[in-house]
Amino acid sequence: MTAQASLDGKLVVLIGGSGFFGTHIAQALLARGARLRVASRHPERAFRLRPLAGLGQIQFVPCDVTKPATVAAAMQGADAAVYLVGAFKGNLQALQADGAGTAAKAAAAAGAKAFAYVSAIGADADSEIAYARSKGDGERQVLSAFPTATVLRPSTLFGEDDKFINLFAGLIASFPAIPVFGARAKLQPLWVDDAAEAVAGALADPAQHGGKTYEIAGPEPITMGALNRMIAAGQQRSPLFIELPDAASALFAALPLTPMNSDQWQLLKGGSTPSGKYPGLTALGIAPKPLELFLDKWMVRFRKHGRFGPAASAAR
C-alpha cells in the first residue's frame, strides 16, 4: 500500500478545520480518499467544502477546545487527527497549548494512529512572546500525550484566498504611500497547498514521520520590503514605500485598536525562516513552489483596470 492510498477510507478529524489552512488540508485529504470530520466552534464556515466531497465523505461538528467533553466527542472513531487551532489574541495558552494537549489525549484514547500538530517556526516554550511560548508548550503537551505525533512548524502561509498577501495587496492598491513595518525582516513564505500536502503526508505515513518535528517553508527567504515591492510590481503600481524604523513600529504595535499587536510585531521583527535544526519539506517529499509562480496572476484583480483593462495598464 502506498502512502497516497493509506488514508483511503480513514477518518481524519480536523480540530479547528474551518479556517484558511484547515480548508486546504481538507482538500488534500479528500483527494486522498480520507473521510473527514471538521470540528470547530463554527463548523458552518467550512460548508463550502461539501461539493468537493463524495457522499458521506465529510461531516461537520461543533467543538470548543476549552471544553474537553466536546473534543472527546469529536474524536470518537478517529484514525488520525490534526490540531489547527491558532490565534494572535485571546487566551493563547488555552487555545494553542492546553487545547492541543486535550486533543492529543482524546486522539490517543480513541485509538488514532496518527496525530499532527500545526505549530510555527520559532515555537519555544521558554519564549517571552506569548504566541511562540504557547506554541512551544503545545508541542510539549502533544508529544507527552501522543509520543508518535508529528509536529509541523510552518513559515508564513500564502494562498489566493489568504489574509496575508491580500492584506498588503489591498493596501498597495488603495494608497499612494505605504508604511512598511520590519522592512528587513526575512520570511520564507510557503504556499498553503504545499503545507497541506505536508500534513497529509505526515498522517499517511506515521511510521516514517511520527515523533518528528519538521520546519516547513518556501524555497527562499524574502524581506518584508522586497515582498511589498513584489506585490506592487504584480499590480503594475509604483507606490512610495516608507520603511519605518523599529522604534516607530514597536510604538505603533503598542497602541490600541491597531491591526498589529506587540506579539505580532516581535514575531515579524524576528522573521520566519527555518533554523536548520529540523528536517524540512524535502524530507516529506515536497518541492516547495515560490511565491513568484503565482503572484502575477493573483494580482490582476488589483490592477488599475482590473481583469478587463489593457494587458499593460499604466503604473500609478
JOQUIKA-V456978 format. One record per pair of residues at least 24 apart in sequence whose ideal C-beta (glycine too) atoms are under 10 Angstrom apart, sorted by the first residue. I is the first residue (numbers start at 1). GAP is how many residues later the second one is. Records with the same first field share a line. If there is no record, write none. Layout:
# JOQUIKA-V456978
I: GAP, GAP
This chain:
# JOQUIKA-V456978
1: 203
2: 202, 203
3: 29, 197, 198, 199, 200, 201, 202, 204, 205, 206, 282
4: 27, 28, 29, 196, 197, 200, 201
5: 27, 28, 199
6: 26, 27, 28, 73, 74, 107, 108, 197, 198, 199, 200, 201
7: 24, 25, 26, 27, 28, 72, 73, 107, 193, 194, 196, 197, 198
8: 24, 25, 26, 27, 196
9: 24, 25, 26, 48, 70
10: 24, 25, 26, 68, 69, 70, 102, 103, 104, 193, 194
11: 24, 25, 26, 48, 64, 65, 66, 67, 68, 69, 70, 99, 101
12: 24, 25, 26, 66, 67, 68, 69, 70, 100, 102, 104, 187, 188, 191, 192
13: 24, 25, 26, 46, 48, 50, 58, 61, 62, 63, 64, 65, 66, 67, 68, 69, 70, 90, 93, 94, 97, 99, 102
14: 24, 25, 26, 29, 32, 44, 49, 60, 66, 67, 68, 69, 70, 102, 185
15: 24, 25, 48, 50, 56, 59, 60, 63, 66, 67, 68, 69, 70, 84, 85, 87, 88, 89, 91, 92, 102, 103
16: 24, 25, 47, 49, 66, 67, 68, 69, 70, 71, 79, 83, 84, 87, 102
17: 26, 28, 29, 32, 43, 46, 64, 65, 66, 67, 68
18: 24, 25, 26, 27, 28, 29, 30, 31, 42, 45, 66
19: 26, 27, 65, 66, 67, 144
20: 64, 137, 139, 141, 142, 143, 144, 172
21: 61, 63, 65, 97, 133, 136, 138, 141, 171, 174, 175, 178
22: 24, 27, 60, 62, 63, 96, 174, 177
23: 25, 26, 29, 136, 138, 169, 173
24: 133, 135, 137, 138, 167, 168, 169, 170, 171, 172, 173, 175
25: 57, 59, 91, 93, 167, 168, 170, 171, 172, 173, 174, 175, 178
26: 26, 27, 32, 56, 170, 174
27: 25, 26, 165, 166, 169, 173
28: 164, 165, 166, 167, 168, 169, 170, 171, 172, 173, 175
29: 24, 28, 29, 51, 53, 167, 170, 171, 174, 175
30: 24, 27, 28, 170
31: 165, 166, 169
32: 165, 168, 169, 171, 172
33: 24
34: 24, 45, 46, 166, 169, 170
35: 24, 42, 43, 44
36: 24
37: 24, 26, 37, 38, 39, 40, 41, 44
38: 25, 36, 46
39: 24, 25, 26, 31, 32, 34, 35, 36, 39, 42, 45, 46, 64
40: 24, 25, 34, 44, 45
41: 24, 25, 26, 29, 44
43: 31
63: 36, 40
64: 35
65: 29, 30, 31, 33, 34, 35, 36, 37, 38
66: 25, 28, 29, 32, 33, 36
67: 32, 35
68: 30, 31, 33, 34, 35, 37, 38
69: 33, 37
70: 32, 36
71: 28, 31, 32, 33, 34, 35, 36
72: 30, 31, 33, 34, 35, 37, 38
73: 33
74: 29, 32, 33, 36
75: 27, 28, 29, 30, 31, 32, 33, 34, 35, 36, 37
76: 30, 33, 34, 35
77: 33, 34, 35
78: 25, 28, 29, 31, 32, 33, 34, 35, 36, 37
79: 28, 31, 32, 33, 34, 35, 124
80: 27, 32, 33, 34, 35, 36, 120, 122, 123, 124, 126
81: 25, 26, 27, 29, 31, 32, 33, 34, 35, 36, 65, 68, 122
82: 25, 32, 33, 34, 35, 36, 68, 70, 117, 118, 120, 121
83: 24, 32, 33, 34, 35, 36, 55, 59, 63, 66
84: 32, 33, 34, 115
85: 33, 53
86: 32, 33, 34, 45, 48, 49, 52
87: 44, 47
88: 42, 43, 172, 173, 175, 176, 179
89: 41, 42, 172, 174, 175
91: 39, 43
92: 37, 38, 39, 40, 41, 42, 43, 45, 46, 171
93: 37, 40, 41, 44, 45
94: 40
95: 39, 43
96: 24, 27, 34, 35, 36, 37, 38, 39, 40, 41, 42, 43, 45
97: 28, 36, 37, 38, 39, 40, 41, 42, 43, 44, 45
98: 36, 39, 40, 43
99: 35, 39, 42
100: 34, 35, 37, 38, 39, 40, 41, 42, 45, 46, 49
101: 36, 37, 38, 39, 40, 41, 42, 43, 44, 45
102: 39, 40, 43
103: 35, 38, 39, 42, 43
104: 34, 37, 38, 39, 40, 41, 42, 43, 45
105: 36, 37, 39, 40, 41
106: 39, 40
107: 35, 38, 39, 42
108: 37, 38, 39, 40, 41
109: 36
112: 34, 36, 37, 91, 94
113: 35, 90, 93, 94, 97
114: 32, 34, 35, 36, 88, 89, 90, 91, 92, 93, 95, 96
115: 27, 28, 30, 31, 32, 33, 34, 35, 36, 87, 88, 91, 95
116: 26, 30, 33, 34, 35, 36, 82, 83, 84, 85, 86, 87, 90, 93, 94, 98
117: 24, 25, 26, 29, 32, 33, 34, 35, 36, 85, 96
118: 32, 33, 34, 35, 36, 39, 77, 80, 81, 98
119: 32, 33, 34, 35, 94, 95, 96
120: 32, 33, 34, 35, 36, 95, 147, 152
121: 32, 33, 34, 35, 66, 67, 69, 94, 95, 96, 146, 149, 150, 151, 152, 153, 154, 157
122: 31, 33, 93, 144, 145, 148, 149, 150, 151, 153
123: 28, 30, 90, 92
127: 136, 139, 140, 143
128: 135, 138
129: 133, 134, 135, 136, 137, 138, 141
130: 131, 132, 133, 136
131: 130, 132, 133, 135, 136
132: 131, 134, 135, 138
133: 130
139: 74
143: 68, 70
146: 64, 65
147: 63, 64
148: 58, 59, 61, 62, 63, 64
149: 53, 57, 60, 61, 62, 63, 64
150: 48, 49, 51, 52, 53, 55, 56, 58, 59, 60, 61, 62, 63, 64, 134
151: 51, 58, 60, 61, 62, 63, 64, 127
152: 43, 46, 47, 50, 57, 60, 61, 62, 63, 64, 126, 129, 132
153: 60, 61, 62, 63, 64, 119, 121, 122, 125, 127
154: 34, 35, 36, 38, 40, 41, 44, 45, 60, 61, 62, 63, 64, 118, 127
155: 31, 32, 33, 34, 35, 40, 60, 61, 62, 63, 66, 116, 117, 118, 119, 133
156: 31, 32, 33, 34, 61, 62, 66, 71, 111, 112, 115, 116, 117
157: 32, 33, 34, 35, 36, 37, 38, 39, 59, 60, 61
158: 29, 31, 32, 33, 34, 37, 60, 69, 133, 136, 137, 140
159: 30, 31, 32, 33, 34, 35, 36, 37, 135, 139
160: 31, 32, 33, 134, 137, 138
161: 31, 137
162: 27, 29, 30, 136
164: 25, 28, 63
165: 24, 62, 65, 66, 69, 126, 129, 130, 133, 134
166: 65, 132, 136
167: 64, 92
168: 56, 59, 60, 62, 63, 64
169: 59, 62, 63, 65, 66, 126, 129, 130, 132, 133
170: 61, 132
171: 57, 60, 68
172: 56, 57, 59, 60, 61, 62, 63, 65, 66, 67, 69, 127, 130, 144
173: 58, 59, 62, 64, 66, 126, 128, 129, 130, 131, 143
174: 65, 128
175: 64, 65
176: 61, 62, 63, 64, 140
177: 62, 63, 64, 65
178: 50, 53, 54, 59, 61, 62, 63, 64, 65
179: 49, 61, 62, 63, 64, 65, 69, 70, 73
180: 43, 44, 45, 47, 48, 49, 61, 62, 63, 64, 69
181: 43, 62, 63, 65, 67, 68, 69, 71, 72, 79, 83, 84, 87, 88
182: 41, 42, 43, 61, 62, 64, 67, 78, 83, 84, 85, 86, 87, 88, 89
183: 40, 41, 42, 43, 44, 45, 58, 59, 60, 61, 62, 63, 66
184: 39, 40, 41, 42, 59, 62, 85, 87
185: 36, 37, 38, 39, 40, 42, 61, 64, 80, 82, 83, 84, 85, 86, 87, 88
186: 34, 35, 36, 37, 38, 40, 41, 84, 85, 86, 87
187: 30, 31, 34, 35, 36, 37, 39, 40, 81, 84, 85, 86, 104
188: 27, 28, 29, 30, 31, 32, 33, 34, 83, 84, 85, 86, 92, 100, 103
189: 28, 29, 30, 31, 32, 33, 38, 83, 99, 101, 102
190: 26, 27, 28, 29, 82, 91, 96, 98, 99, 101
191: 27, 28, 95, 97, 98, 99, 100, 102, 103
193: 93, 96
194: 24, 25, 87, 90, 92, 93, 94, 95
195: 86, 91, 93
197: 84, 87, 88, 89, 91
198: 82, 83, 85, 86, 87, 88, 90
199: 85
200: 84
201: 80, 82, 83, 84, 85
202: 82
205: 79, 80
208: 75, 76, 77
209: 70, 74, 75
212: 66, 67, 71, 72
213: 64, 65, 66
214: 60, 64, 65, 66, 67, 69, 70
215: 57, 58, 59, 60, 61, 62, 63, 64, 65, 66
216: 58, 62, 63, 64, 65, 66, 67, 68, 70, 72
217: 55, 56, 57, 63, 64, 71
218: 55, 56, 63, 70, 71, 72, 73
219: 62, 68, 69, 70, 71, 72, 73, 74
220: 53, 68, 70, 71, 72
221: 50, 51, 52, 53
222: 51, 68, 69, 70
223: 48
224: 44, 45, 47
227: 64, 68
230: 61, 62, 65, 66, 69
231: 60, 64, 67, 68, 71
232: 67, 70, 83, 84
233: 59, 62, 63, 66, 82
234: 57, 58, 60, 61, 62, 63, 64, 65, 66, 68, 69
235: 60, 61, 63, 64, 65, 66, 67, 68, 69, 78, 80, 81
236: 60, 63, 64, 66, 67, 68, 69, 73, 74, 75, 76, 77, 78, 79, 80
237: 62, 65, 66, 67, 76, 77, 78, 79
238: 77, 78
239: 76, 77
